[in-house]
Amino acid sequence: MIIHDLDDLVLEQDGGEWEVEELGRSVLSEGPWTVVAYLVRMRAEDSPWQGPFLWLHRYQRVKQGWKLMSRFMTTEPGQIVKLAKSLQKWDQEFFP
């Protein structure tokens, strides 16, 4: 699927049993290859919300607009906390 403008990005639902709600988004890099981080929560039909989860999507600029090329999704809410702690530690160690 081609997205004509990055401002039009909408998280796709696979048509499966999960409902996805976007809680936030951050563009991590822009250019011919753009990375967007989404904070989402999910639920199955008639079930409580689960999450939050981190989704990283990588888009490539193509002639018609933008194309989703790859994605990474955390599988447990605790992974976001561990990632945040690692990034804070690395920030202090390597980017004083």
C-alpha positions in Angstrom: 0.0 0.0 0.0 1.3 3.4 -0.9 0.8 6.4 1.4 0.9 9.7 -0.6 1.8 11.9 2.4 3.4 11.1 5.8 0.7 13.2 7.4 -1.8 10.7 6.2 -0.3 7.8 8.0 -2.9 5.6 9.7 -2.1 2.4 11.5 -3.7 -0.4 9.5 -5.9 -3.0 11.0 -5.2 -6.5 9.5 -8.9 -7.1 9.4 -8.3 -9.7 12.2 -9.6 -9.9 15.6 -7.5 -7.2 17.2 -8.6 -3.5 17.5 -5.6 -1.1 17.7 -5.7 2.4 19.3 -2.8 4.8 18.6 -1.8 6.6 21.9 1.1 8.5 20.3 3.6 8.8 17.5 7.0 10.2 17.0 8.9 10.6 13.7 12.5 9.3 14.5 14.0 10.1 11.1 12.9 11.7 7.9 14.3 11.4 4.4 14.2 8.7 1.7 13.9 6.2 4.6 11.6 7.4 7.4 11.1 5.7 10.8 8.0 6.3 12.8 7.5 5.1 16.4 3.9 4.4 17.5 2.7 3.8 21.0 -0.4 1.6 20.8 -2.7 -0.5 22.8 -4.7 -3.4 21.5 -7.6 -5.5 22.4 -9.5 -8.5 21.1 -13.2 -8.2 20.6 -15.0 -7.7 23.9 -11.8 -7.9 25.9 -9.9 -5.3 28.0 -7.2 -3.2 26.4 -3.6 -4.6 26.5 -0.4 -2.7 26.3 1.0 -0.2 25.7 3.2 -1.6 23.0 5.9 0.1 20.8 5.7 -0.3 17.0 8.5 1.0 14.8 7.7 1.3 11.2 10.2 2.0 8.4 8.9 3.7 5.2 10.7 4.1 1.9 10.1 7.0 -0.4 8.8 5.8 -3.7 7.6 7.6 -6.8 4.0 7.6 -5.7 4.6 8.4 -2.0 5.7 6.2 0.9 5.7 2.5 1.2 5.9 0.5 4.5 9.0 -1.7 4.2 9.5 -3.1 7.7 8.1 -3.0 11.2 9.1 -4.1 14.7 6.6 -4.6 17.5 7.2 -5.2 21.2 5.2 -8.1 22.6 5.1 -7.1 26.3 4.5 -3.7 27.9 7.6 -4.2 30.1 9.8 -4.2 27.0 9.2 -0.5 26.6 10.3 0.2 30.1 13.5 -1.8 29.6 14.2 -0.1 26.3 13.7 3.4 27.9 16.1 2.5 30.7 18.7 1.3 28.2 18.4 4.4 26.1 18.7 6.6 29.2 21.9 4.7 30.2 23.4 4.9 26.8 22.5 8.6 26.5 24.5 9.3 29.6 27.4 7.1 28.7 27.8 7.9 25.0 26.3 11.3 24.5 27.4 13.5 27.4 
